[in-house]
């Protein structure tokens, strides 16, 4: 009987030891990883943006891990497709934080999706770095800095001002019409700041019209805009609608200058509008593939090798968002979300694919913009604008 009891105790002890070893191995594996969430628009109306940014993110993660990771730990990327919808962006954020237990989230890509999903991150005290969300409301709400929100791109006010100055000073435009996506925070932000600066420069807004995301027929409103005979038409929308607008504008005989923001940046713009229709079009952007900065050249070469295509600004900013994160973790000497957040707020002079990044007190980068001209559908560098 005693032997049986001793045998049972021995078996129990061995079992307990095995459990502890397994648990220990699990803990060790977990401690050698830093889970990073990617809440991105991989399908849906702006899938070109999301796929591009995600490719940039994946490239940066691959390079960092190949060099030994961060603090001796490998970055583990966990993605969630928000399908380009605000409600899905909230669901994706909830999944990444609650189920996947990520330490930080990169994305979403579109401003309205970032704004919708941020509340979930804030409630869970998880920092968010959007590569490309340009709305001022992402990092500032009701006059207060959003503690857990950061970005790798410049903001809508700067972008609107850049294009207003370009229209008035570089193109000598005296009159402008504005045509916006009335369902987009991004479009409204750019339009508001474009108008304010264009008027301040002595210009006149002669017409305003609006459309909604996923509209297909723009000819009625374009006819009204044509009647106002503006020197330029500012269309701060996303490539899918913009491509149709440009195509239909040219079909209606609108031959003048059309202007936009970084939402135009997509190879699909040419497919939708047609190369010839895009002549005499200009848009603001975060970087140019013609930039000869060593870091930019290095990024472009690596991206081409990895994906066999030239990266756009969304890829560059996705890449830079990872560099911001790695820099913050390194300076914090920790992967604790709270410490990452504190370090991100002190980001200074990171040299990324899109240029140098230093965050101001509002968690927004102070960085240059470029104006690109479309020539037979291909973007070409026109001029650089410093903040």
C-alpha distance (Angstrom), angle and dihedral (degrees) to the residues before:
residue distance angle dihedral
X1 . . .
X2 3.79 . .
X3 3.81 90.4 .
X4 3.81 90.2 52.3
X5 3.80 90.9 51.2
X6 3.80 91.5 48.1
X7 3.80 90.2 48.5
X8 3.82 90.6 50.3
X9 3.80 91.2 49.3
X10 3.79 90.5 48.4
X11 3.81 92.3 49.7
X12 3.80 90.1 47.5
X13 3.78 91.3 50.0
X14 3.79 91.7 49.8
X15 3.80 90.2 48.0
X16 3.79 91.3 49.9
X17 3.79 90.3 48.4
X18 3.80 90.9 51.3
X19 3.81 91.1 49.7
X20 3.80 90.0 50.0
X21 3.80 91.3 48.1
X22 3.81 92.0 49.6
X23 3.81 90.9 46.4
X24 3.78 89.4 46.8
X25 3.79 91.6 50.9
X26 3.80 90.0 48.6
X27 3.78 92.1 50.0
X28 3.79 90.8 47.5
X29 3.82 92.2 51.7
X30 3.78 91.5 48.2
X31 3.79 92.3 48.6
X32 3.80 90.3 55.8
X33 3.81 92.3 56.9
X34 3.78 135.5 68.5
X35 3.80 111.2 -158.6
X36 3.80 113.2 -143.1
X37 3.79 121.0 -171.8
X38 3.82 124.7 -142.8
X39 3.81 113.2 -159.9
X40 3.80 99.5 -172.9
X41 3.80 143.5 158.8
X42 3.81 99.3 -114.8
X43 3.81 94.1 155.0
X44 3.79 134.0 20.5
X45 3.79 134.8 52.9
X46 3.82 97.4 -27.5
X47 3.81 99.1 32.1
X48 3.81 91.4 132.1
X49 3.82 88.9 64.7
X50 3.78 94.7 46.7
X51 3.79 96.5 45.2
X52 3.78 91.5 48.6
X53 3.80 94.5 48.7
X54 3.80 91.1 45.3
X55 3.80 90.8 53.0
X56 3.80 89.1 53.2
X57 3.80 90.5 48.7
X58 3.81 92.7 49.3
X59 3.80 92.2 49.0
X60 3.80 92.5 52.1
X61 3.82 92.4 47.0
X62 3.81 90.6 49.4
X63 3.81 91.9 51.0
X64 3.82 93.9 46.4
X65 3.81 92.6 49.2
X66 3.81 91.5 47.5
X67 3.80 88.1 57.4
X68 3.79 92.5 53.2
X69 3.79 101.0 -82.1
X70 3.80 124.7 -109.3
X71 3.81 122.7 -44.4
X72 3.80 86.6 -9.6
X73 3.81 91.2 -57.1
X74 3.80 130.2 114.4
X75 3.78 120.8 -123.7
X76 3.81 110.8 -122.4
X77 3.80 112.3 -159.5
X78 3.81 117.1 -148.9
X79 3.82 115.2 -173.9
X80 3.79 133.4 -160.1
X81 3.82 123.3 -173.0
X82 3.81 111.5 -134.9
X83 3.85 91.0 -173.4
X84 3.80 91.3 -136.0
X85 3.82 92.5 -72.7
X86 3.81 126.4 120.5
X87 3.81 93.9 -138.4
X88 3.80 90.6 51.1
X89 3.81 90.3 47.9
X90 3.80 87.9 58.0
X91 3.81 90.8 48.8
X92 3.80 91.4 47.8
X93 3.81 91.7 50.5
X94 3.81 91.0 49.2
X95 3.82 91.7 50.6
X96 3.80 94.9 47.2
X97 3.80 93.2 49.8
X98 3.80 102.9 34.9
X99 3.81 101.7 34.6
X100 3.79 106.1 22.1
X101 3.82 94.8 37.3
X102 3.80 95.8 -141.9
X103 3.80 120.3 -178.5
X104 3.81 95.8 -143.3
X105 3.82 137.2 4.9
X106 3.81 127.3 -133.9
X107 3.81 111.4 -154.6
X108 2.91 161.8 -38.5
X109 3.80 99.0 -150.9
X110 3.83 102.5 -150.4
X111 3.82 118.7 66.3
X112 3.81 97.8 -127.9
X113 3.81 90.5 52.1
X114 3.80 92.0 49.0
X115 3.80 91.6 50.8
X116 3.81 92.4 48.8
X117 3.82 95.5 46.7
X118 3.80 97.6 40.9
X119 3.80 94.5 79.8
X120 3.80 90.6 64.5
X121 3.80 91.4 51.5
X122 3.80 92.5 46.4
X123 3.80 92.8 50.7
X124 3.81 89.5 52.2
X125 3.82 94.1 41.3
X126 3.81 93.7 -121.3
X127 3.83 117.7 146.1
X128 3.80 118.4 -123.7
X129 3.80 125.5 -154.7
X130 3.79 113.2 -170.1
X131 3.80 111.0 -162.3
X132 3.81 94.7 -157.0
X133 3.82 112.9 8.6
X134 3.81 101.7 126.5
X135 3.83 102.8 177.8
X136 3.81 111.9 118.8
X137 3.82 87.9 -138.8
X138 3.82 91.3 70.4
X139 3.79 94.5 73.3
X140 3.82 99.9 21.2
X141 3.82 125.7 46.5
X142 3.81 125.8 170.1
X143 3.78 90.0 -10.5
X144 3.81 92.8 -55.1
X145 3.79 129.6 112.2
X146 3.81 112.8 -115.6
X147 3.81 98.9 -124.7
X148 3.81 97.7 -152.0
X149 3.82 98.9 38.6
X150 3.81 123.4 96.4
X151 3.79 136.2 157.6
X152 3.80 142.1 -159.9
X153 3.83 95.9 -148.8
X154 3.79 136.7 69.4
X155 3.81 118.0 -101.8
X156 3.81 135.2 -104.4
X157 3.83 96.8 -103.2
X158 3.81 90.4 58.5
X159 3.80 92.4 44.4
X160 3.83 92.6 49.4
X161 3.80 91.0 48.3
X162 3.82 91.8 48.6
X163 3.80 92.4 55.3
X164 3.82 93.8 43.3
X165 3.80 90.6 52.6
X166 3.80 91.1 45.4
X167 3.81 91.2 50.9
X168 3.79 94.4 48.0
X169 3.78 102.3 35.1
X170 3.80 106.4 27.7
X171 3.83 98.6 32.4
X172 3.83 96.6 29.4
X173 3.83 90.6 -132.9
X174 3.80 115.7 173.1
X175 3.81 99.2 -179.7
X176 3.79 132.3 38.1
X177 3.79 139.6 -178.0
X178 3.81 123.0 -151.7
X179 3.82 123.7 -144.8
X180 3.81 114.7 -177.9
X181 3.77 142.5 177.5
X182 3.81 99.3 -113.6
X183 3.82 91.4 -158.5
X184 3.82 94.1 57.1
X185 3.82 127.4 88.1
X186 3.79 86.6 -163.7
X187 3.82 94.4 56.8
X188 3.80 93.5 44.5
X189 3.80 92.2 51.1
X190 3.78 94.1 50.9
X191 3.80 93.2 44.3
X192 3.80 93.8 50.1
X193 3.79 93.4 52.0
X194 3.79 94.5 40.8
X195 3.80 90.9 54.2
X196 3.80 94.4 45.9
X197 3.81 93.4 50.8
X198 3.82 96.1 39.7
X199 3.81 90.7 54.1
X200 3.81 91.5 43.9
X201 3.81 87.6 55.5
X202 3.81 90.0 55.8
X203 3.80 98.4 -95.8
X204 3.81 128.0 131.2
X205 3.81 129.7 -131.9
X206 3.80 104.8 -139.5
X207 3.81 100.8 177.4
X208 3.81 142.7 12.8
X209 3.78 126.2 -164.8
X210 3.81 134.7 166.5
X211 3.79 140.8 -154.8
X212 3.81 135.2 -179.1
X213 3.78 131.5 -114.2
X214 3.82 113.0 -87.1
X215 3.84 93.2 21.7
X216 3.80 112.4 145.2
X217 3.81 106.7 -171.4
X218 3.82 116.4 59.5
X219 3.80 100.6 158.0
X220 3.82 98.3 105.8
X221 3.80 94.5 55.5
X222 3.80 92.6 38.1
X223 3.81 88.6 55.5
X224 3.83 88.8 56.0
X225 3.79 90.9 48.9
X226 3.80 91.3 49.3
X227 3.81 90.1 54.3
X228 3.83 90.6 58.4
X229 3.84 88.6 59.4
X230 3.83 97.3 -146.2
X231 3.79 123.7 -174.9
X232 3.81 89.4 -130.3
X233 3.81 137.1 10.2
X234 3.81 116.2 -145.8
X235 3.83 112.2 -149.3
X236 3.82 109.0 177.7
X237 3.80 97.6 -179.2
X238 3.80 140.6 114.9
X239 3.79 123.9 -77.3
X240 3.83 99.0 -105.3
X241 3.80 95.5 59.6
X242 3.82 93.6 30.4
X243 3.81 91.1 56.4
X244 3.81 90.9 55.5
X245 3.81 92.2 43.1
X246 3.81 92.6 52.8
X247 3.81 92.0 45.8
X248 3.82 93.5 49.0
X249 3.83 92.3 42.6
X250 3.78 91.4 57.2
X251 3.81 90.9 45.5
X252 3.81 88.1 55.5
X253 3.80 91.1 52.9
X254 3.80 98.1 -102.3
X255 3.80 99.4 147.3
X256 3.81 99.3 162.3
X257 3.79 132.0 104.4
X258 3.80 118.2 -59.8
X259 3.80 119.0 -163.7
X260 3.80 133.6 -166.7
X261 3.77 148.2 157.5
X262 3.79 136.1 -108.7
X263 3.82 90.0 -67.7
X264 3.82 85.6 81.4
X265 3.80 90.8 65.1
X266 3.80 106.3 110.9
X267 3.80 136.1 104.2
X268 3.81 86.2 -131.0
X269 3.82 90.2 67.5
X270 3.80 90.3 76.0
X271 3.81 91.9 45.1
X272 3.81 91.2 54.0
X273 3.82 101.1 38.8
X274 3.79 101.2 30.6
X275 3.80 122.7 -118.3
X276 3.81 97.3 -97.8
X277 3.81 93.6 51.0
X278 3.80 90.4 58.6
X279 3.80 94.7 61.9
X280 3.81 111.6 112.5
X281 3.81 90.5 29.6
X282 3.82 126.4 124.6
X283 3.79 134.2 -178.6
X284 3.79 139.7 179.1
X285 3.77 119.1 -112.5
X286 3.80 143.5 174.9
X287 3.78 98.0 -120.4
X288 3.77 143.7 -5.5
X289 3.79 125.9 -127.1
X290 3.82 85.1 -139.1
X291 3.82 91.3 64.2
X292 3.81 110.6 119.7
X293 3.81 96.0 -156.8
X294 3.85 106.5 134.6
X295 3.82 94.6 -124.9
X296 3.80 91.7 48.5
X297 3.80 92.0 48.8
X298 3.82 90.8 47.9
X299 3.81 90.8 50.7
X300 3.81 94.1 47.7
X301 3.81 92.2 50.2
X302 3.81 92.2 48.3
X303 3.81 92.1 47.0
X304 3.80 92.6 49.5
X305 3.79 90.2 49.9
X306 3.81 92.0 49.3
X307 3.82 100.0 42.1
X308 3.82 105.7 14.1
X309 3.80 92.8 -124.2
X310 3.80 139.9 90.5
X311 3.81 111.9 -97.8
X312 3.79 121.1 -120.6
X313 3.80 126.2 -148.2
X314 3.82 92.8 -85.2
X315 3.79 90.7 58.5
X316 3.81 91.0 47.6
X317 3.80 92.8 49.6
X318 3.82 92.7 45.9
X319 3.80 87.3 53.3
X320 3.82 91.5 48.0
X321 3.81 92.8 49.7
X322 3.81 88.4 61.5
X323 3.81 90.8 48.9
X324 3.81 89.0 53.1
X325 3.79 90.7 51.1
X326 3.81 94.6 47.6
X327 3.80 91.1 48.1
X328 3.83 90.5 51.3
X329 3.82 94.2 48.2
X330 3.80 90.4 48.0
X331 3.80 94.1 50.1
X332 3.81 92.0 43.4
X333 3.82 89.7 47.9
X334 3.79 85.1 -144.6
X335 3.80 143.0 80.9
X336 3.80 91.7 -143.5
X337 3.84 106.6 129.1
X338 3.80 93.3 -134.0
X339 3.80 92.3 52.7
X340 3.81 91.2 44.9
X341 3.79 88.5 53.3
X342 3.79 92.3 51.3
X343 3.81 92.1 48.2
X344 3.81 93.2 47.5
X345 3.80 90.0 57.4
X346 3.82 88.4 60.0
X347 3.83 96.1 50.0
X348 3.79 110.8 146.0
X349 3.80 134.2 174.8
X350 3.79 102.2 -14.7
X351 3.79 108.2 170.3
X352 3.78 106.0 -137.8
X353 3.78 138.7 167.0
X354 3.82 90.2 -90.0
X355 3.81 94.9 45.9
X356 3.79 136.4 -90.0
X357 3.82 116.2 -20.2
X358 3.80 124.7 -155.6
X359 3.80 120.1 161.6
X360 3.79 121.8 -136.2
X361 3.81 125.8 -146.9
X362 3.83 89.8 -79.9
X363 3.85 91.9 56.7
X364 3.83 90.8 -109.9
X365 3.82 123.0 130.5
X366 3.77 118.7 -114.5
X367 3.79 100.7 -141.6
X368 3.79 144.2 133.6
X369 3.79 128.0 -90.5
X370 3.79 129.6 -148.3
X371 3.79 130.7 -146.4
X372 3.79 114.0 -139.3
X373 3.79 126.2 -160.3
X374 3.79 119.8 -149.0
X375 3.80 112.0 -132.5
X376 3.80 113.0 -175.6
X377 3.80 87.7 -24.2
X378 3.80 96.3 -50.2
X379 3.83 121.2 112.1
X380 3.80 114.6 -122.7
X381 3.81 127.7 -175.6
X382 3.82 112.2 -100.8
X383 3.81 105.6 166.8
X384 3.81 144.5 -27.0
X385 3.81 122.8 -123.5
X386 3.80 121.5 -159.6
X387 3.82 121.4 -150.3
